[in-house]
């Protein structure tokens, strides 16, 4: 893809950045969650199993990067970042259940219900969703964004109008011929909503201006859509070993995907266009959003 003025600096060491931030996030998650030995230990083992199963921590890293872009301290964004990751992991546990996507592998390991059984897997997801708000409540709140605003932000993104709505539409769309408008509705809610929430919470933790929050919202929305379009592409083009989850399941389940509707090449062009719009959204930060730009670039190149 041809680079434009808003794309990431070649001198930015994304690998080192990700390594340091993921370590920071993992340490914080470990501190926030009950230890595996705390009674009832089975549920805490199950919650930790999926939470520490080797995820890339993309959403919490984006949260920290957004805070930095707005001139904030990344450590101030740790509680919101960890809260978002708990919601994300809960959604994966439930998505993988036999009643939903019925997947055996996630992040290269057996899914939660394969290890702990369906009942405990459901409860582990419930536990992580609830834990997210306990963690978020531990952030200090900011002049423009008090606790009420933070809680509302995450609750709306995770609720029946967004994240849950996306999963409902995804389930109801199986075996049906959907159009691009219907598919975008699913992707906006199932994937983009929580990514967008992550960067918005990061900005809020820096007490960002309304203009900065608008820019982060625009960025998160387009990166989230690009992320899911590329996921659709990877399900067709990559092996299960490389993906860390079962490849080809979308086609087998007769799910609507971008490649199924418009083909691989047009899907790649759509992903590139969405990422270009994400870069453009970062222009108001005038070079202070290097990490966000690099992360967007990384997301687009997952298919290469």
C-alpha positions as CSV (number, residue, x, y, z in Angstrom):
1,X,0.0,0.0,0.0
2,X,1.3,3.5,-0.9
3,X,2.1,5.4,2.3
4,X,0.7,8.9,2.9
5,X,1.9,11.6,5.3
6,X,-0.1,10.2,8.2
7,X,1.4,6.8,8.3
8,X,3.9,5.4,10.8
9,X,7.5,6.5,11.2
10,X,9.9,3.8,9.9
11,X,12.1,4.6,12.9
12,X,9.4,3.7,15.4
13,X,10.2,0.3,17.0
14,X,6.8,-1.3,17.1
15,X,8.1,-4.7,18.3
16,X,9.9,-3.1,21.3
17,X,6.8,-0.9,22.0
18,X,4.5,-3.9,22.0
19,X,6.8,-6.0,24.1
20,X,7.0,-3.3,26.9
21,X,3.3,-2.4,26.8
22,X,2.1,-6.0,26.8
23,X,4.3,-6.7,29.8
24,X,2.9,-3.7,31.6
25,X,-0.7,-4.7,30.8
26,X,-0.1,-8.3,31.9
27,X,1.3,-7.2,35.2
28,X,-1.7,-5.0,35.8
29,X,-4.2,-7.7,34.8
30,X,-2.4,-10.2,37.1
31,X,-2.7,-7.7,40.0
32,X,-6.4,-6.8,39.2
33,X,-7.7,-10.4,39.0
34,X,-8.2,-12.7,42.0
35,X,-5.4,-15.3,42.2
36,X,-6.0,-18.8,40.8
37,X,-5.9,-20.2,44.3
38,X,-8.7,-17.9,45.6
39,X,-11.9,-19.9,46.4
40,X,-13.7,-21.0,44.3
41,X,-10.4,-21.7,42.5
42,X,-12.0,-23.3,39.4
43,X,-13.6,-20.1,38.2
44,X,-10.5,-18.1,38.8
45,X,-8.3,-20.6,37.0
46,X,-10.8,-20.6,34.1
47,X,-10.8,-16.7,34.0
48,X,-7.1,-16.6,34.0
49,X,-6.7,-19.4,31.5
50,X,-8.3,-17.4,28.7
51,X,-7.1,-14.0,29.9
52,X,-3.4,-15.2,29.8
53,X,-3.6,-17.5,26.8
54,X,-1.3,-15.4,24.8
55,X,-3.4,-12.7,23.2
56,X,-1.8,-9.7,21.5
57,X,-3.4,-7.2,23.9
58,X,-4.3,-5.1,20.9
59,X,-7.2,-3.2,22.5
60,X,-5.4,-2.3,25.8
61,X,-2.3,-1.3,23.9
62,X,-4.4,1.0,21.7
63,X,-5.8,2.4,24.9
64,X,-2.4,3.3,26.2
65,X,-1.3,4.7,22.9
66,X,-4.3,6.9,22.7
67,X,-3.5,8.3,26.1
68,X,0.0,9.1,25.0
69,X,-1.2,10.8,21.8
70,X,-3.3,13.1,24.0
71,X,-0.3,14.0,26.2
72,X,-1.4,11.7,29.1
73,X,0.5,9.2,31.3
74,X,0.1,5.7,30.0
75,X,-0.2,4.3,33.6
76,X,-3.3,6.4,34.1
77,X,-4.9,4.4,31.3
78,X,-4.0,1.0,32.7
79,X,-7.3,0.4,34.5
80,X,-9.5,1.3,31.5
81,X,-7.1,-0.7,29.2
82,X,-7.4,-3.8,31.4
83,X,-11.2,-3.4,31.7
84,X,-11.5,-3.5,27.9
85,X,-9.3,-6.6,27.7
86,X,-11.5,-8.4,30.2
87,X,-14.6,-7.6,28.2
88,X,-12.9,-8.7,25.0
89,X,-11.8,-12.0,26.6
90,X,-15.2,-12.7,28.0
91,X,-16.7,-12.2,24.5
92,X,-14.2,-14.7,23.0
93,X,-15.0,-17.4,25.7
94,X,-18.7,-17.0,24.9
95,X,-18.2,-16.8,21.1
96,X,-16.3,-20.1,21.2
97,X,-19.1,-22.0,22.9
98,X,-21.0,-24.8,21.1
99,X,-24.2,-22.7,21.1
100,X,-22.3,-19.9,19.3
101,X,-19.3,-20.4,17.0
102,X,-18.4,-23.8,18.4
103,X,-14.7,-23.5,18.1
104,X,-12.1,-25.9,19.7
105,X,-9.1,-23.5,19.6
106,X,-8.4,-19.9,20.5
107,X,-4.9,-18.3,20.5
108,X,-3.4,-21.6,19.7
109,X,-4.8,-23.4,22.7
110,X,-8.0,-25.4,23.5
111,X,-10.9,-23.1,24.1
112,X,-12.1,-22.5,27.6
113,X,-15.1,-24.9,27.4
114,X,-12.8,-27.7,26.1
115,X,-10.7,-27.4,29.2
116,X,-13.2,-26.5,31.9
117,X,-16.6,-27.6,30.5
118,X,-19.4,-25.4,29.1
119,X,-20.9,-24.4,32.5
120,X,-17.6,-23.1,33.9
121,X,-16.8,-21.4,30.6
122,X,-20.0,-19.5,30.7
123,X,-19.3,-18.4,34.3
124,X,-15.7,-17.5,33.4
125,X,-17.0,-15.1,30.8
126,X,-19.6,-13.7,33.2
127,X,-16.8,-13.3,35.8
128,X,-14.6,-11.4,33.4
129,X,-17.4,-9.1,32.2
130,X,-18.2,-8.2,35.8
131,X,-14.5,-7.9,36.7
132,X,-14.1,-5.3,33.9
133,X,-16.3,-2.8,35.7
134,X,-14.6,-3.5,39.1
135,X,-11.3,-2.6,37.4
136,X,-12.7,0.4,35.6
137,X,-14.1,1.7,38.9
138,X,-10.5,1.8,40.2
139,X,-9.5,4.5,37.7
140,X,-9.4,7.9,39.3
141,X,-11.7,9.7,36.9
142,X,-10.9,13.0,35.3
143,X,-12.4,16.5,35.1
144,X,-14.0,16.1,31.7
145,X,-14.6,12.4,32.3
146,X,-15.8,11.3,35.7
147,X,-16.5,7.7,36.7
148,X,-20.0,7.8,35.4
149,X,-18.8,8.7,31.9
150,X,-16.2,5.9,31.9
151,X,-18.7,3.3,33.0
152,X,-21.3,4.4,30.5
153,X,-18.7,4.3,27.7
154,X,-17.7,0.6,28.4
155,X,-21.3,-0.5,29.2
156,X,-22.7,0.9,25.9
157,X,-19.8,-0.6,23.9
158,X,-20.4,-4.0,25.5
159,X,-24.1,-4.0,25.6
160,X,-27.1,-5.0,23.5
161,X,-26.8,-2.2,21.0
162,X,-23.2,-2.8,20.1
163,X,-21.0,-5.8,21.0
164,X,-23.9,-8.1,21.9
165,X,-25.9,-6.8,18.9
166,X,-23.0,-7.7,16.6
167,X,-23.0,-11.3,17.9
168,X,-26.8,-11.6,17.6
169,X,-26.7,-10.3,14.0
170,X,-23.8,-12.7,13.3
171,X,-25.7,-15.7,14.6
172,X,-28.9,-14.8,12.8
173,X,-26.9,-14.2,9.6
174,X,-25.5,-17.7,9.4
175,X,-26.7,-19.5,6.2
176,X,-28.3,-16.3,4.9
177,X,-27.1,-14.2,2.0
178,X,-26.3,-10.8,3.5
179,X,-25.4,-7.6,1.7
180,X,-22.4,-5.4,2.5
181,X,-24.6,-3.0,4.6
182,X,-25.8,-5.9,6.8
183,X,-22.2,-7.2,7.1
184,X,-20.9,-3.8,8.0
185,X,-23.5,-3.6,10.8
186,X,-22.1,-6.8,12.2
187,X,-18.5,-5.7,12.0
188,X,-19.2,-2.2,13.4
189,X,-20.7,-3.8,16.5
190,X,-18.9,-7.1,17.0
191,X,-15.4,-5.7,16.5
192,X,-15.2,-2.0,15.8
193,X,-17.2,-0.9,18.9
194,X,-14.8,-2.3,21.5
195,X,-11.7,-1.1,19.6
196,X,-13.2,2.3,19.4
197,X,-14.1,2.2,23.1
198,X,-10.5,1.3,23.9
199,X,-9.0,4.4,22.2
200,X,-11.8,6.7,23.6
201,X,-11.1,5.5,27.1
202,X,-7.4,6.1,26.6
203,X,-8.1,9.6,25.5
204,X,-10.4,10.1,28.5
205,X,-7.7,9.0,30.8
206,X,-5.6,11.9,29.5
207,X,-8.5,14.3,30.0
208,X,-8.5,14.9,26.3
209,X,-10.3,17.7,24.5
210,X,-13.6,17.1,22.7
211,X,-11.7,17.5,19.4
212,X,-9.2,14.9,20.3
213,X,-11.9,12.5,21.4
214,X,-13.6,13.0,18.1
215,X,-10.4,12.2,16.2
216,X,-9.8,9.1,18.3
217,X,-13.4,7.9,17.7
218,X,-12.9,8.3,13.9
219,X,-9.6,6.4,14.2
220,X,-11.0,3.6,16.3
221,X,-14.0,3.1,14.1
222,X,-12.0,2.7,10.9
223,X,-9.2,0.6,12.4
224,X,-11.9,-1.7,14.0
225,X,-13.6,-2.2,10.6
226,X,-10.3,-2.8,8.9
227,X,-9.3,-5.3,11.6
228,X,-12.4,-7.4,11.0
229,X,-12.2,-7.2,7.2
230,X,-8.7,-8.6,7.4
231,X,-9.8,-11.2,9.9
232,X,-12.3,-12.3,7.2
233,X,-9.5,-12.4,4.6
234,X,-7.2,-14.4,6.9
235,X,-9.9,-17.0,7.6
236,X,-9.7,-17.8,3.9
237,X,-6.0,-17.4,3.2
238,X,-4.2,-18.7,6.3
239,X,-3.8,-22.0,8.1
240,X,-5.2,-22.8,11.6
241,X,-1.6,-23.0,12.9
242,X,-0.8,-19.5,11.8
243,X,-4.1,-18.0,12.9
244,X,-4.1,-19.8,16.4
245,X,-7.7,-20.7,15.8
246,X,-9.6,-22.9,13.3
247,X,-9.3,-21.6,9.8
248,X,-12.1,-21.9,7.3
249,X,-14.8,-21.9,9.9
250,X,-16.6,-18.9,8.5
251,X,-17.1,-20.6,5.1
252,X,-18.1,-23.9,6.8
253,X,-20.7,-22.1,8.9
254,X,-21.9,-20.3,5.8
255,X,-21.2,-16.9,7.5
256,X,-21.2,-13.8,5.4
257,X,-17.7,-12.4,5.1
258,X,-16.2,-9.7,2.9
259,X,-14.3,-12.2,0.7
260,X,-17.6,-14.2,0.3
261,X,-19.5,-11.1,-0.8
262,X,-17.0,-9.1,-2.8
263,X,-14.0,-11.4,-3.3
264,X,-10.5,-11.2,-1.9
265,X,-9.0,-8.4,-4.0
266,X,-11.8,-6.0,-3.3
267,X,-11.8,-7.0,0.4
268,X,-8.1,-6.0,0.5
269,X,-8.8,-2.7,-1.2
270,X,-11.6,-2.0,1.4
271,X,-9.2,-2.8,4.2
272,X,-6.6,-0.5,2.8
273,X,-9.2,2.3,2.3
274,X,-10.4,2.0,5.9
275,X,-6.9,2.1,7.3
276,X,-6.1,5.2,5.2
277,X,-9.1,6.9,6.8
278,X,-7.7,5.9,10.2
279,X,-4.4,7.5,9.4
280,X,-6.2,10.6,8.3
281,X,-8.0,10.8,11.6
282,X,-4.7,11.1,13.4
283,X,-3.5,14.3,11.6
284,X,-4.7,16.6,14.4
285,X,-2.2,15.0,16.7
286,X,0.6,16.4,14.6
287,X,3.1,13.6,15.0
288,X,2.3,12.7,18.6
289,X,0.4,9.6,17.6
290,X,3.3,7.5,16.2
291,X,2.3,4.4,18.2
292,X,-1.3,4.6,17.0
293,X,-0.1,5.0,13.4
294,X,2.3,2.1,13.7
295,X,-0.4,-0.1,15.2
296,X,-2.8,0.7,12.4
297,X,0.0,-0.2,9.9
298,X,0.6,-3.5,11.7
299,X,-3.1,-4.4,11.5
300,X,-3.2,-3.9,7.7
301,X,-0.1,-5.9,7.2
302,X,-1.4,-9.0,9.1
303,X,-2.4,-10.5,5.7
304,X,1.0,-10.3,4.2
